[in-house]
Amino acid sequence: MKVSDILRVKGNALFTVTPDTPLSAAVNTMAEKDIGSLVVMEHGDLVGMLTFREVIVAIVGNGGQVGSTLVRKAMDDHPVTCTQETDLDEVRRIMLERHARYMPVMDKRMLMGVISFYDVAKAVVDSQNFENKMLKAYIRDWPAEDESS
């Protein structure tokens, strides 16, 4: 299974901010849209990721307040990325190794989407459920053994 399979099912809704967006506005967007991450774009290029992890660290570092902090100060400016052709096993390995819950999907410099650890886990479970159904159907339709053997 490839990342493109997840994006096809997930759809292509993308939420982005710029590095100069106030962190408070970004947090509001995340709450309103019920999302855990925003892609940070500047001049058409991916320059970072903002997840609830970075938001919490920024708030704690600012004495429990969002204040006037900009996304630029809070974001991860070196997010790990993948392509649509990346195999799901590789994505799982990278996400676990880097403790990344969200991963931008790129086609050269173009942002194609974002997949989450939840998306990956759901795809794996759905795939396993499908395989289980196929195996059960195969076993149910197993030809009867010849009694003379």
N, C-alpha and C positions, 0 to 999 in steps of 0.2 A: 504494500500500500504506500502511496506517495502523498505528499503534502497537498497536491492538487486535488486529491480525492476528498480531503477534509474541506478545502475551500469551496468545492463544488456543492457540498451539502450545507455548509455553514452560511454561504452567501457572501456578499461583498460589501457589507456596511463597514466603513472605516471612520474612525474618529481621530482627528489630529489636532495638534496645537503647535504654536511656534515657540521658540525658546524665550521670547519676550512676553509671553502670556503670563499674567499674574497666576501664581500657584492657586490662589483662592478660586479663580475662574475655572481652572483645570479641574480642581476638586469638585466644584459644582457640576461640571459636565460629567465627570465620572459618576457622581451620585445620581444625577438626572437620567442618565442613559443606562445605569446599573452595569457599569463596565469596570474592569480592574486595571485597565491600562489605556494610555493615549500614546500615539506615535508622535514624536516631535519632528516636525519638518521645517526646513528653512531653504527658501529659494528652490523648492522642488526636490531637495535632497533629504534623506533620512539623517538626522543628526543626534537622535536619542530616543529613549523610551522613558515614559513616566508611569510607574506602577504604584499601587498602594504602598509597597515597600519603601520606595523613595519618598513618598508623601509623608509617611510616618517618621522616617529618619529626619526629614526637613522640619517637621513640626516639633519633634523632640529637641532638635538642635536650636530651635528658635524659642525655647522656653514654653512649649506647649501651644504656640500660636502660629498661624499661617503667616500673619503679618503681610509685609509687602514683598515677600520672596517671589522671585520669578522662576518659571519652569526651568530655565537655564541652570540655576543654582542647584536644583533638586534632581534633575534628570540623570539617568544613566547615559553617559555620552559615548559609550562603546557597547551598544546592545549586540547580542549574538543574533545572527540572521540565518535564514535558510532560503532555498529556492523551491519552486513548485515541484521540482523533480527529486527533491531530497526524500529519501526513504524514511518511513515513519520510525523504524528502529533506530536510525541515526538521530532523528529529532529527539526521541526519548532519551537516548544516551547523552546528547548535548544538554538537554534541559536538566537532567539529573546532575550532570557534572558541573554545570554552571549555576545551578539553583535558579534557573530561569523559568518563570511561570508563563511568560508571554514571549513570542518570537515573531518578529516581522518577517514576512515572506517577500523576497525581492526577485525581480527579473532585471538583472543588471542594476540600473539605478532607479527603477520604477517599483514603487510599493504596490504589491498585489493583494496584501491582506495581512492579518495577524492571527496566529493560532495560539491557543492557550494550552496549558497542561491538561485542562479539563477536556478540550477538543480532542487531544491525542488519546487520553484515557477512554473517552466515549467511543472513538473510532476503533480502538483495540477491542473493547467489550462488544461492540456491534459486530465486528468481524468474527470474534470467537463465538458469539451466539449464532451467527449464520453457519459457521462451520459445524457447530454442535447439531443444528437442525438437519444439515445435510448428512452428517454421520448417522443420526438417529433414523432418518428416512432410509438410508442405505441399509442399516441393520434390520429395520422393519421389513424391508423388501428382500432380505437375504434368501436365496433359493434354498428350499428344503433339501436336506441331505438324502442321498439315495440309500434306502434301507438295506440293499443287497451288499453294500461295501463292507 
